[in-house]
Amino acid sequence: MSHNVHPYAHRLVTLRGWKSQWFAHGQKYRDYLKTDILIREFLEKELRGKYVSSIEFKRDQKTTKILIHSSRPGFIIGKSGEGVADLTKKIIREMKRKKLPIDTNFSLDIIEVTNPDANAMIVAQQIAEGLERRLPFRRVMKQMLDKIMINREVKGAKISLSGRLGGNEMARHEEVKKGGIPLQFIRGDVDYASYRANLPYGVIGIKVWIYKGDSLENKRAVK
């Protein structure tokens, strides 16, 4: 039996918050959970290529709010907010099509990611973009690793690729690493993401770990 624990789940409450923030029970709980899963999957497909790091849901008794974190919010917002209005209509249309409950006060917020080179999900998406443009995978990995390590707040990083790398018939695993990544250190601020690059000869799995130091020491430094 595997002993691996997801770095995000391992640090819930101590360092990370829940990506769905609401309370319900019975049928309402089932409806909310189903809505979160289906709408998150829909948005991940709809916003592919727009560097979305995370999608969060916040609900209370009367309102539903979806928070989309992106390093390029202008791509989503569009001119004078037209993109947000169109995306909101698409979400509501999707909810009606799948017969999901819709709250009367539904809103969409786009939040900018200030340091995308230290965000594991955005880095993984940039790697996927490079692979899908047929760039050599080793060059993409090394360039992205150097780009990550330029940031002062980053103490270590690791990039892992799995699949038919370079179009070879035999699938294999390659990784590059710099610095330290203490995965069992709960106070260690480790950002993790997994993503997929869709290539003509198959899918390549991408995993990124970024270690930003001891969270307690970082808080003391800010003070």
PyMOL commands that set and color helices and strands:
alter all, ss='L'
color gray80, all
select helices_A, chain A and resi 7-10+27-46+73-77+79-97+116-118+120-132+137-149+165-167+215-222
alter helices_A, ss='H'
color red, helices_A
select strands_A, chain A and resi 20-21+52-59+63-70+105-112+156-163+172-179+188-199+202-214
alter strands_A, ss='S'
color yellow, strands_A
deselect
rebuild
show_as cartoon
